[in-house]
Amino acid sequence: MMWGLRPGPLLFEKNPQFVWGLIASQYIANVLLLILSTAFIPLFVRALRVPYSILMPLIIMFCITGAYSLKNSLWDVGQMLIFGVLGYFMKKLGYSPAALVLALVLGPLAERALRQSLIISDSGIGIFFMRPISGVLMALALAAVAVPVARALLNRKSGSDPERQNQ
């Protein structure tokens, strides 16, 4: 749009030279990437041998530079550091960082959909069980939450700890 082009299906009809030039440039870039990545495999292997004490400060420096360059704001660097510490403790405590990222990305969408469903049903939760597919998915979601809780309660009641048994 910055170049006066309107994206969409008519782009092929009105500016075919641009579209085919863009596609050709992607093919050329893929071929060059294949050649260069194959040629530099020994260098990449040597990069794996860099000691952790050298690699870690470089990674932190690049992360701080990237966070700051986004908006030239120290607030972004602070957020990056806080989430880095949060990720460290999540890893130490055995939590999945992927679950947190998924929750942060999908949370607002799920909340909006929940609000719309409750508005449609006049605040009744029956709407989540009306259709067969939603009923099965809700039952599976409830089972995914209930089974580990029930298993932990049964293990506590019987006095056995599965983590001690594994050691």
Buried (B, 14 or more C-beta within 10 A) or exposed (E): EEEEEEEEEEBEEEBEEEBEEEEEEEEEEEEEEEEEEEEEEEEEEEEEEEEEEEEEEEEEEEBBEEBBEEEEEEEBBEEBBEBBEEBEEBEEEEEEEEEBEEEEEEEEEEEEEEEEBBEEEEEEEEBBEEEEEEEEEEEEEEEEEEEEEEEEEEBEEEEEEEEEEEE
